Amino acid sequence: MAQRPRVTVLGSLNTDITVPVPHLPAPGETVLAVAAATFGAGGKGANQAVAAARLGAAVRMAGCCGDDEFGARLRAGLVAEGVDVTGLRAIPGAVSGLALITVDPAGENSIAVAPGANGLAGAAEVAAAFAQPCDVLVLSAEIPAAALTAALRQARAGRVRTVLNLAPVPGEAAALLAEGPEWLVVNAQEAAAVARPPVDDVPDGPARAQALAASLAAGPADGQVVVTLGAAGAVLAGPSGTAAVPGFAVTAVDTVGAGDAFVGALAVALASGLAPAAAVTAACAAGAAAATRRGAQEGLPRPADVLVATGFSWPAGSGAA
């Protein structure tokens, strides 16, 4: 049997409090929820780890949580998904990360995050991320930029493939791109913020997104750049040029976690040996499938879920069942 693709994630863990609302609140507006709030596991790093595990990868997670009840539950949830948590550090006296999420009837969301222990990730977590070999290292920006910088430098020195998800976009974005991640993944708003100089005109379609992605790929990113466009799919730019990757038509009920499903799926596809455009197509299918299911981690799809939602067969080379 072929070896399962190996993915390591260095990132955040949060408890998500999700509130369904009739519409996303405007500044200064109070909106009453249409149903009870729900509590669930989240955080970009943890979501991406679970996404990769459900799609067939052998996954390790490095990061920080508090030594509180939330942290214990987050760790247990990853273990239940088969994720190796030996790289997780429970920090005495720290509070685990927390995210407040409002979701409207169309599945669109607005998120505010209190990093808590995630903000304490540092050299110990970088060391944990490299404690065992991997095919792809996934990094996202809900942890300090200093940790991401150190990880990118070590990955480049050790020729480890990296996927950097600049979500949210930190103030140190330009410096992070200068470290040479092999893959950069951003949505349209993040791409506009990462551009140098930043642009106010957020791309709303594949053509404009391709131009922005190409400019990022030719600049400090200097690798493969993916700009995700939600239902419209994604665009890819890199050494071989640019391409638009169509989305999959689904009925979205909750887009929370769809971007993380995309990143986790992309990592598995790349670790399985798929070519760039094929890997982005697989990631689009996983992201679309996640949008048909409620919850951040709860809604992350397995190969069978991807097939049912999109008609896309998860790549056999991924090792997923």
Buried (B, 14 or more C-beta within 10 A) or exposed (E): EEEBBBBBBBBBBBBBBBBBBEEBBEEEEEBEEEEEEBEBBBBBBBBBBBBBBBBBBBBBBBBBBBBBEBBBBBBEBBEEBEBBBEBBBBBEEBBBBBBBBBBBEEBBBEBEBBBBBBBBBBEBBBBBBBBEEBBBBBBBBBBBBBBBBBBBEBBBEEEBBBBBBBBBBBEBBEBBBBBBBBBBBBBBBBBBBBBEEEBEEBBEEBEBBBBBBBBBBEBBBBBBBBBBBBBBBBBBBBEEEBBBBEBBEBEBBBBBBBBBBBBBBBBBBBBBBBEBBBBBBBBBBBBBBBBBBBBBBBBBBBBEBBBEBBEBEBBEBBBBE
